């Protein structure tokens, strides 16, 4: 067989606008990530590049927005640059159901043509580990630039996913609102509970939205596992508005329905490029923190082009490539060696402190936390 086949099916198991991670449709695009089930495996998106299966072909699976806007998405630029330096040809696969497509194929013992997946996050890893008995990805050993990745962004204890960028969830607020057009968002989570901010916050449902889930997890970080539900009860009493997804919540914010929305700290990048009033796109890091949502890349287990795939991964971690991905994906680099262009860094806001939960902490807890939130908050 030219390509490997997963011989053992898994047991049945239990989960872009303005800049985002692999989330709800922020400018970097990604697909909506939730704690729900997988989508149909037969639903596929486009394949970019020459068809065929030559030894110099590298099949890179990713989400559609990574490649579907050639003037801004990083995919087309990466393909052209990497091919200019090698004799390889990159072909992109963008199934509409994202990594779920490959989980379903693995469960059925079907062939997987892709060599590399770009766009993994910690929730995806937890999902595939819960559903599959055998490995879908393998550890990316032997990368020359692996040590350049920021330790704080590492999210896979098994070393399969190599971070290549990250976004930060924050509040975005419109300082032109308020009685005197001088609205200022609170600086802390507790500040959101003050009566003066009643009805002022739009956020997303954490059971159906990546940004909403990140905000929920940040409240767990801030208030503890035993206190976050009480905090959300107080938010509800202060008339927080929970919307299904990022797009809907940001549209409501843009229409002036509330002066604050949970979004991304690179909001001003798009606002400046669009010539919008930056006073309507102010960024607030509650408790001086931003919840990090790093994206990673990983080798499919059993690929027969692992050497070429590792070469591509090292290429992605090069300083100048990291900077280009960050600008095009409207994210932040994952390495300590990259430098953002001054005009981009001026508008992309990085928090004083990045916070996140580790894989080990989330596995076994994420569904419990979101389900508890849904029982207490969404059902009332």
C-alpha positions in Angstrom: 0.0 0.0 0.0 1.3 3.4 -0.9 -0.4 5.0 2.0 -1.1 3.6 5.5 -4.5 2.4 6.7 -5.8 2.6 10.2 -6.4 -1.1 10.9 -8.1 -0.7 14.3 -11.3 1.3 14.6 -11.9 3.3 17.8 -14.5 2.5 20.4 -17.5 4.7 20.6 -16.7 7.7 22.8 -17.9 10.9 24.3 -16.4 17.3 21.6 -13.4 34.4 10.9 -14.4 39.4 10.7 -11.8 40.0 13.3 -8.8 38.1 14.4 -9.2 34.8 16.1 -7.5 31.5 16.6 -9.0 28.3 15.3 -12.3 29.7 16.6 -15.5 31.2 15.7 -14.7 33.1 12.6 -12.3 35.8 13.8 -10.0 37.1 11.0 -7.7 34.1 11.1 -10.6 32.0 10.4 -10.6 28.5 11.7 -13.7 26.5 12.1 -16.1 26.7 15.0 -14.9 24.4 17.7 -17.3 23.1 20.3 -17.8 20.4 22.8 -20.3 18.7 20.6 -20.0 15.6 18.4 -18.2 15.2 15.2 -19.6 16.2 11.8 -20.1 13.8 8.9 -16.8 12.4 7.7 -17.8 12.5 4.0 -18.1 16.3 4.0 -15.0 17.7 2.4 -13.8 21.0 1.3 -11.3 22.0 -1.4 -8.0 20.6 -2.4 -5.5 23.2 -3.4 -2.5 22.3 -5.6 -1.8 19.8 -8.3 -3.5 16.4 -8.0 -1.4 13.4 -7.8 0.7 11.5 -5.3 4.3 11.9 -6.1 7.0 11.4 -3.5 7.6 15.2 -3.5 4.0 16.0 -2.8 3.2 17.1 0.7 -0.5 16.9 1.6 -1.3 19.5 4.3 -4.7 19.3 6.0 -6.0 22.5 7.5 -9.1 24.7 7.9 -10.5 26.6 4.9 -9.7 30.1 6.0 -6.0 29.2 6.3 -5.9 29.0 2.5 -9.0 30.5 0.9 -8.0 34.2 0.9 -4.7 34.3 -1.1 -4.2 38.0 -0.4 -4.2 37.6 3.3 -4.4 33.9 4.5 -1.0 32.4 5.1 -1.6 29.1 3.1 -0.9 30.4 -0.4 2.2 32.3 0.7 3.6 29.3 2.6 3.0 27.1 -0.4 4.8 29.5 -2.8 7.7 30.1 -0.5 8.3 26.5 0.5 8.1 25.2 -3.1 10.6 27.9 -4.2 13.1 26.5 -1.7 12.5 22.8 -2.3 11.5 20.4 -5.1 8.3 19.7 -3.2 4.7 20.5 -4.1 2.2 21.3 -1.4 -1.4 20.2 -1.7 -3.9 21.5 0.8 -6.9 19.5 2.0 -9.6 21.6 3.8 -12.5 19.3 4.8 -15.4 21.3 6.1 -15.6 19.3 9.3 -11.9 19.9 10.0 -10.0 17.4 12.1 -13.3 15.5 12.7 -13.1 14.3 9.1 -9.9 12.5 9.9 -11.2 11.2 13.2 -14.1 9.6 11.4 -11.9 8.1 8.8 -9.6 6.6 11.4 -12.6 5.2 13.3 -13.7 3.4 10.1 -10.2 2.2 9.2 -10.1 4.3 6.1 -7.0 5.6 4.3 -5.8 9.1 5.2 -3.9 10.8 2.4 -2.7 13.9 4.4 0.8 14.0 5.9 0.4 16.9 8.2 -2.4 18.8 10.0 -2.1 22.5 10.5 -4.6 24.2 12.9 -4.9 21.9 15.9 -5.9 23.1 19.3 -6.0 21.5 22.7 -9.7 20.8 22.5 -9.2 18.9 19.2 -6.5 16.8 20.8 -8.7 15.9 23.7 -11.6 15.0 21.4 -9.5 12.7 19.2 -7.8 11.0 22.2 -11.2 10.3 23.7 -12.6 8.8 20.5 -9.6 6.8 19.1 -7.9 3.8 20.5 -4.9 4.2 18.2 -2.8 7.2 17.3 -4.0 9.7 14.7 -0.8 11.9 15.1 2.7 11.1 16.0 5.4 13.0 17.9 7.4 15.5 15.8 10.8 14.5 16.9 14.0 15.9 15.4 12.9 19.4 14.6 15.8 21.9 14.5 13.7 24.8 15.7 11.5 23.0 18.2 13.3 24.7 21.1 12.3 28.2 19.8 8.6 27.6 20.7 7.5 29.5 23.8 7.1 27.1 26.6 3.9 28.8 27.8 2.2 27.9 24.5 2.9 24.1 24.7 -0.4 22.3 25.0 0.4 18.6 24.1 2.1 16.5 26.7 2.8 13.8 24.1 4.7 16.2 21.9 2.5 15.7 18.8 1.2 19.2 18.3 3.9 21.9 17.7 2.5 25.4 18.3 3.0 27.8 15.4 0.8 30.8 16.5 -1.6 32.0 19.1 -4.4 34.4 19.7 -5.7 35.9 23.0 -9.3 36.3 24.1 -10.1 39.7 25.5 -12.8 42.2 25.8 -13.3 44.7 22.9 -15.2 47.9 23.8 -16.5 51.0 22.3 -15.5 54.1 24.3 -17.8 56.3 22.2 -20.8 54.7 24.0 -22.1 55.8 27.4 -24.1 58.8 28.4 -21.3 61.2 27.6 -19.5 59.1 24.9 -16.8 58.2 27.3 -17.4 54.5 28.1 -14.5 52.7 29.8 -14.5 48.9 30.3 -13.8 47.6 33.8 -10.3 46.3 34.5 -11.3 43.1 36.4 -13.7 40.3 36.3 -15.3 41.6 39.5 -15.7 45.0 37.8 -18.0 43.4 35.2 -20.5 42.8 38.0 -20.9 46.4 38.9 -24.4 47.8 38.3 -23.0 50.5 36.0 -22.2 47.8 33.5 -25.6 46.1 33.6 -26.5 44.8 30.2 -23.2 46.0 28.7 -21.5 42.7 27.9 -22.0 40.4 24.9 -20.4 37.0 25.0 -20.8 33.6 23.3 -22.3 30.3 24.3 -19.3 28.2 25.6 -21.0 25.0 24.4 -21.1 26.1 20.8 -18.4 28.8 20.4 -14.6 28.7 20.7 -14.4 32.3 22.0 -17.2 31.7 24.4 -15.5 28.5 25.6 -12.3 30.4 26.1 -14.0 33.1 28.1 -15.7 30.5 30.3 -12.3 28.9 30.9 -10.8 32.2 31.8 -13.6 32.6 34.4 -12.7 29.2 35.8 -9.1 30.4 36.0 -10.1 33.6 37.7 -12.7 32.2 40.1 -11.8 28.6 40.5 -13.6 25.4 39.8 -15.8 25.9 42.8 -16.5 29.6 42.2 -17.0 30.1 38.4 -20.7 29.1 38.4 -21.5 31.6 41.2 -19.7 34.2 39.1 -21.7 33.4 36.1 -24.9 33.6 38.2 -23.9 37.1 39.1 -23.1 38.0 35.5 -26.6 36.8 34.6 -28.1 39.0 37.3 -26.2 41.8 35.8 -27.9 41.1 32.4 -24.9 39.6 30.5 -26.1 38.7 27.0 -25.0 35.2 25.7 -25.2 34.8 21.9 -24.7 31.5 20.0 -21.5 32.4 18.1 -18.9 35.0 17.6 -20.3 36.3 14.3 -23.7 37.1 15.8 -22.3 38.7 19.0 -19.9 40.9 17.0 -22.6 41.9 14.6 -24.7 43.0 17.6 -21.7 44.8 19.1 -21.1 46.6 15.8 -24.7 47.6 15.7 -24.4 49.3 19.0 -26.4 46.9 21.0 -23.8 46.8 23.8 -20.5 48.5 24.4 -18.5 45.4 25.2 -18.0 42.0 23.4 -15.8 39.0 24.1 -13.4 38.9 21.1 -9.8 38.9 20.2 -6.9 41.2 21.2 -5.9 41.7 17.5 -9.3 43.5 16.9 -7.6 46.8 16.1 -5.5 45.3 13.2 -8.6 44.8 11.1 -10.2 48.0 12.3 -7.1 50.1 11.3 -6.9 48.3 7.9 -10.6 49.1 7.3 -10.2 52.7 8.3 -12.5 52.4 11.2 -12.6 54.6 14.3 -10.2 52.9 16.8 -12.1 54.4 19.7 -14.8 51.8 18.9 -12.2 49.0 19.0 -10.5 49.3 22.4 -9.0 46.2 24.0 -9.3 45.3 27.7 -7.5 42.4 29.3 -9.5 41.6 32.5 -7.2 41.1 35.5 -4.3 42.0 33.0 -4.7 38.6 31.5 -5.6 37.2 28.1 -6.7 33.6 27.5 -4.3 32.0 25.0 -5.6 29.8 22.3 -2.5 28.4 20.5 -2.7 26.6 17.2 -0.4 23.7 16.4 0.7 21.4 13.6 1.1 17.7 13.8 2.3 14.7 11.7 -0.3 12.1 10.8 0.8 8.7 12.2 2.2 6.5 9.5 2.9 9.1 6.8 5.4 8.0 4.3 6.6 11.6 3.8 7.6 12.3 7.4 11.0 13.7 6.5 9.5 16.3 4.1 6.7 17.1 6.6 9.3 17.7 9.3 11.2 20.0 6.9 8.0 22.0 6.4 7.4 22.2 10.1 10.9 23.6 10.7 10.3 26.0 7.8 7.1 27.2 9.6 9.1 27.9 12.8 11.7 30.1 11.0 11.7 33.7 12.4 10.7 35.4 9.1 8.0 32.8 8.4 6.6 33.1 11.9 6.3 36.8 11.4 4.6 36.4 8.0 2.1 33.9 9.4 1.3 36.2 12.3 0.6 39.1 10.1 -1.5 37.1 7.5 -3.3 35.1 10.2 -3.6 38.1 12.4 -2.2 36.2 15.4 1.0 36.2 17.4 4.1 34.1 16.7 4.6 31.0 18.7 8.4 31.3 18.9 10.8 33.5 20.8 12.8 34.4 17.7 10.2 36.1 15.6 9.6 39.8 15.5 6.4 41.5 14.4 6.5 44.4 12.0 6.2 47.7 13.8 3.0 48.7 12.0 1.4 45.4 13.0 2.7 45.3 16.5 1.2 48.8 17.1 -2.4 47.4 16.8 -2.0 43.8 17.9 -2.4 43.8 21.6 -0.5 41.2 23.7 -1.7 40.7 27.4 0.7 41.4 30.3 0.0 37.8 31.3 -1.1 34.9 29.1 -3.2 32.2 30.9 -4.5 28.9 29.7 -5.3 25.4 30.9 -3.1 22.5 30.1 -4.2 19.4 28.3 -4.1 17.3 31.5 -6.2 19.8 33.3 -8.8 20.1 30.6 -9.1 16.4 29.8 -11.9 15.0 31.9 -12.9 18.5 33.1 -13.8 20.5 30.0 -17.1 18.8 29.3 -18.0 18.8 33.0 -17.4 22.5 33.3 -19.4 23.4 30.1 -22.2 21.0 30.9 -22.5 22.4 34.4 -22.6 25.9 32.9 -25.4 24.8 30.5 -27.4 23.3 33.3 -27.2 26.3 35.5 -27.1 29.2 33.0 -28.5 28.3 29.6 -31.4 26.2 30.8 -32.9 29.0 32.9 
